[in-house]
Amino acid sequence: MLNTVSYDGPDTTPLLIAHGLYGSARNWGVIAKRLSATRPVVAVDMRNHGTSPWFETHSYPDMAADLAEVIGQPMDVLGHSMGGKAAMVLALQHPEKVNRLVVVDIAPVTYTHTQMGPLEAMRGVDLSSLTSRADAKEQLGDLEPGVSDFLLQSLDIKEKCWRLNLDVLANEMDKIIGFPEISGQFDGPVLFLSGADSDYVQREHRDRIKTLFPQAKFAKIPGAGHWLHAEKPRECEAAIATFLS
C-alpha cells in the first residue's frame, strides 16, 4: 500500500493526487492544503518514491493498480507527468473508481526525451560524505533551473540516502517515458492542464487524447512550464478548483 498524506476537508468527493517522476506527495502539499478547503485530499508517494514500498517494476499498469488500492469510494484524481500517465491508465482500467480526472502537463503518448540526466546526477552524489543540502546541491552539478532544489526534496540527509529507487527507475525508464498499449475509453470529465511554456502536450496529441477521453477539455497556465504547480501554484490551484467544482 502506498504511503499517503491526508488533508481533511468537507464531506464531498475526495481528491487523490499522484506526483511526477523523482517527486513525492510533499511536492503538492501547498496546493493540496488549499484544495482541502472544499474537499478531503489525499496525496500519495508513488511506488519507488518517498516512503512508499520499493518494487522491481515501475510500469503504468502497476502504478494504476497501486492507486486503485488506495481508492475506496470513487474519487476525483489528479496526476502530474508520470503521475498523470498513471492516473490516465487508472481511469481507463478502473473507470468506476474515478469521478473527474485532471491530467497535468502530460499526454498519453511515448516521448523521445530521456529523464536519465537528473538520475545520473543523483547517482553521482557521494552520499557518505554529505554534511548539508548545500553540499549535495553542489555535487548535483549543472541541472536546469529549479531541478536541483526539486531533487533535494527526496534526499534524506540523516540517513544519507535518496528516497528514490534509482536502480529500478533507471531500468524502467523506457516504460516511464512511454505509454502502454491500452484500449477502452473513460467517459467522465477530464481536464488536461498544461504550462503554456511547456511542450509536453502538443496539438497533434489531441486526437489520441480525444479517442481515450472523449470529454477532454484543455487549459494552459500562462508563464508556466512543466512544473506549473511549483511555478504558478495559485493559478494552478484555481484552475483545478474551478474544474472540480
C-alpha positions as CSV (number, residue, x, y, z in Angstrom):
1,M,0.0,0.0,0.0
2,L,1.3,3.4,-0.9
3,N,2.3,6.0,1.7
4,T,-0.4,8.7,1.8
5,V,-0.7,12.2,3.2
6,S,-4.3,13.2,4.0
7,Y,-5.8,16.7,4.3
8,D,-9.2,16.8,6.0
9,G,-12.0,18.7,4.2
10,P,-15.8,18.9,3.9
11,D,-17.6,15.7,3.2
12,T,-17.7,15.8,-0.6
13,T,-15.9,13.8,-3.3
14,P,-12.3,13.4,-2.2
15,L,-9.3,14.2,-4.4
16,L,-6.4,11.9,-5.0
17,I,-3.1,13.5,-6.1
18,A,-0.3,11.5,-7.8
19,H,3.1,13.3,-8.3
20,G,5.6,13.1,-11.1
21,L,8.9,11.3,-11.6
22,Y,11.5,11.9,-8.8
23,G,8.8,13.6,-6.7
24,S,6.7,12.8,-3.7
25,A,3.4,13.7,-2.0
26,R,5.0,16.7,-0.4
27,N,5.6,18.4,-3.8
28,W,1.8,19.0,-3.9
29,G,1.5,20.0,-0.2
30,V,0.6,23.7,-0.6
31,I,-2.0,23.1,-3.3
32,A,-3.4,20.0,-1.5
33,K,-3.9,22.1,1.6
34,R,-5.7,24.9,-0.2
35,L,-7.9,22.4,-2.2
36,S,-8.9,20.8,1.1
37,A,-11.0,23.8,1.9
38,T,-13.7,22.3,-0.2
39,R,-13.0,18.5,-0.1
40,P,-10.8,15.9,1.5
41,V,-7.5,15.5,-0.3
42,V,-5.1,12.5,-0.3
43,A,-1.6,12.8,-1.8
44,V,0.4,9.7,-2.4
45,D,4.1,8.7,-2.7
46,M,4.2,6.6,-5.8
47,R,5.9,3.3,-5.8
48,N,9.7,3.6,-5.7
49,H,9.4,7.2,-4.4
50,G,9.2,8.8,-1.0
51,T,8.4,6.4,1.8
52,S,6.2,4.1,-0.3
53,P,7.5,0.5,-0.9
54,W,10.1,-0.3,-3.5
55,F,9.3,-2.8,-6.2
56,E,11.3,-4.4,-9.1
57,T,8.9,-2.9,-11.7
58,H,7.7,0.6,-12.5
59,S,5.1,0.2,-15.2
60,Y,1.9,2.3,-15.6
61,P,-0.4,-0.7,-15.1
62,D,1.4,-1.4,-11.8
63,M,1.2,2.3,-10.7
64,A,-2.5,2.4,-11.7
65,A,-3.1,-0.7,-9.6
66,D,-1.4,0.9,-6.7
67,L,-3.7,3.9,-7.0
68,A,-6.7,1.7,-7.3
69,E,-5.8,0.1,-3.9
70,V,-5.8,3.5,-2.3
71,I,-9.3,4.4,-3.6
72,G,-12.3,3.2,-1.7
73,Q,-15.3,5.3,-2.8
74,P,-15.0,6.9,-6.2
75,M,-12.6,9.9,-6.1
76,D,-11.5,12.8,-8.3
77,V,-8.0,12.0,-9.4
78,L,-5.2,14.4,-10.4
79,G,-1.8,13.3,-11.7
80,H,1.2,15.3,-12.9
81,S,3.6,14.0,-15.5
82,M,4.4,10.4,-14.6
83,G,1.5,10.5,-12.1
84,G,-0.7,11.8,-14.9
85,K,0.0,8.8,-17.0
86,A,-0.7,6.5,-14.1
87,A,-3.9,8.4,-13.5
88,M,-5.0,8.0,-17.1
89,V,-4.4,4.3,-17.0
90,L,-6.3,4.1,-13.7
91,A,-9.3,5.8,-15.4
92,L,-9.2,3.6,-18.4
93,Q,-8.8,0.3,-16.4
94,H,-10.9,1.2,-13.4
95,P,-13.4,3.9,-14.6
96,E,-15.7,3.0,-11.7
97,K,-13.2,4.4,-9.3
98,V,-12.7,7.8,-11.0
99,N,-15.2,10.7,-10.9
100,R,-13.3,13.5,-12.6
101,L,-9.7,13.4,-13.9
102,V,-7.1,16.2,-14.0
103,V,-4.0,15.4,-16.1
104,V,-1.3,17.9,-15.5
105,D,1.2,18.6,-18.4
106,I,1.4,15.1,-19.9
107,A,-0.2,13.2,-22.8
108,P,-0.9,9.5,-23.3
109,V,2.0,9.1,-25.8
110,T,5.6,7.9,-25.8
111,Y,8.1,10.7,-25.5
112,T,11.6,10.7,-27.2
113,H,13.4,12.5,-24.5
114,T,15.0,10.7,-21.6
115,Q,14.9,11.6,-17.9
116,M,18.3,10.0,-17.1
117,G,20.1,13.3,-16.6
118,P,18.8,14.0,-13.1
119,L,19.0,10.3,-12.2
120,E,22.7,10.2,-13.1
121,A,23.3,13.4,-11.3
122,M,21.8,11.9,-8.1
123,R,23.9,8.8,-8.6
124,G,27.0,11.0,-8.8
125,V,26.5,12.5,-5.3
126,D,28.8,11.0,-2.7
127,L,26.2,10.3,0.0
128,S,28.7,9.1,2.6
129,S,30.5,12.4,2.7
130,L,27.4,14.7,2.8
131,T,27.2,17.2,5.6
132,S,24.5,19.5,4.2
133,R,22.0,20.0,1.4
134,A,24.2,22.8,0.0
135,D,26.9,20.2,-0.4
136,A,24.6,17.9,-2.2
137,K,23.3,20.7,-4.4
138,E,26.9,21.5,-5.5
139,Q,27.6,17.8,-6.2
140,L,24.4,17.6,-8.4
141,G,26.1,19.9,-10.9
142,D,24.6,22.0,-13.6
143,L,21.0,21.0,-14.0
144,E,18.1,23.0,-15.3
145,P,17.0,25.9,-13.1
146,G,15.0,24.6,-10.1
147,V,15.7,20.9,-10.7
148,S,18.4,20.6,-8.1
149,D,16.1,22.0,-5.4
150,F,13.3,19.7,-6.5
151,L,15.5,16.6,-6.4
152,L,16.8,17.6,-2.9
153,Q,13.3,17.2,-1.5
154,S,13.9,13.4,-1.9
155,L,17.3,13.4,-0.1
156,D,17.4,12.1,3.5
157,I,20.5,13.8,4.9
158,K,20.3,12.0,8.2
159,E,20.1,8.5,6.6
160,K,22.4,9.6,3.8
161,C,20.2,8.1,1.1
162,W,17.8,9.1,-1.7
163,R,14.1,8.3,-1.1
164,L,14.0,7.0,-4.7
165,N,14.7,3.6,-6.1
166,L,17.2,4.9,-8.6
167,D,18.2,1.5,-10.0
168,V,14.7,0.4,-10.8
169,L,13.8,3.8,-12.2
170,A,16.8,3.6,-14.5
171,N,16.0,0.1,-15.6
172,E,12.3,1.0,-16.3
173,M,12.9,4.4,-17.9
174,D,11.6,3.2,-21.3
175,K,8.3,2.4,-19.7
176,I,8.3,5.7,-17.8
177,I,8.7,7.9,-20.9
178,G,6.4,5.5,-22.8
179,F,2.7,4.8,-22.6
180,P,1.2,1.3,-22.6
181,E,-0.9,0.0,-25.5
182,I,-4.4,0.3,-23.9
183,S,-7.9,0.1,-25.2
184,G,-11.2,1.5,-23.9
185,Q,-12.4,4.9,-23.0
186,F,-13.0,7.0,-19.9
187,D,-16.3,8.9,-20.5
188,G,-16.1,11.1,-17.4
189,P,-15.0,14.8,-17.3
190,V,-11.3,15.3,-17.9
191,L,-9.1,18.4,-17.8
192,F,-5.7,18.4,-19.5
193,L,-4.0,21.3,-17.7
194,S,-0.6,22.4,-19.2
195,G,2.0,25.1,-18.8
196,A,1.9,27.5,-21.7
197,D,5.7,27.4,-21.9
198,S,5.8,23.6,-21.9
199,D,6.0,21.3,-24.9
200,Y,4.7,18.1,-23.3
201,V,1.1,18.4,-24.6
202,Q,1.1,19.2,-28.3
203,R,-1.8,19.9,-30.6
204,E,-1.0,16.7,-32.6
205,H,-1.6,14.7,-29.3
206,R,-5.3,15.8,-29.2
207,D,-6.7,13.1,-31.5
208,R,-5.2,10.4,-29.3
209,I,-6.4,12.2,-26.2
210,K,-10.0,12.5,-27.5
211,T,-10.0,8.8,-28.6
212,L,-9.3,7.7,-25.0
213,F,-11.0,10.7,-23.2
214,P,-14.0,11.9,-25.3
215,Q,-14.9,14.6,-22.8
216,A,-11.4,16.0,-22.5
217,K,-11.0,19.8,-22.1
218,F,-7.8,21.7,-22.4
219,A,-6.4,24.7,-20.5
220,K,-3.0,26.4,-20.2
221,I,-1.4,28.4,-17.4
222,P,0.4,31.4,-18.9
223,G,4.1,31.8,-17.9
224,A,4.4,28.2,-16.6
225,G,6.5,25.3,-17.8
226,H,6.3,21.6,-17.0
227,W,6.3,22.2,-13.2
228,L,3.4,24.6,-13.3
229,H,2.3,23.6,-9.8
230,A,5.6,25.0,-8.4
231,E,5.9,27.9,-10.8
232,K,2.3,29.2,-10.7
233,P,0.8,27.5,-7.7
234,R,-2.1,29.9,-7.2
235,E,-3.1,29.8,-10.9
236,C,-2.8,26.1,-11.0
237,E,-4.9,25.6,-7.9
238,A,-7.6,28.0,-9.2
239,A,-7.8,26.1,-12.5
240,I,-8.1,22.7,-10.7
241,A,-10.7,24.0,-8.2
242,T,-12.8,25.6,-11.0
243,F,-12.9,22.3,-12.9
244,L,-13.6,20.1,-9.9
245,S,-16.5,22.4,-8.8
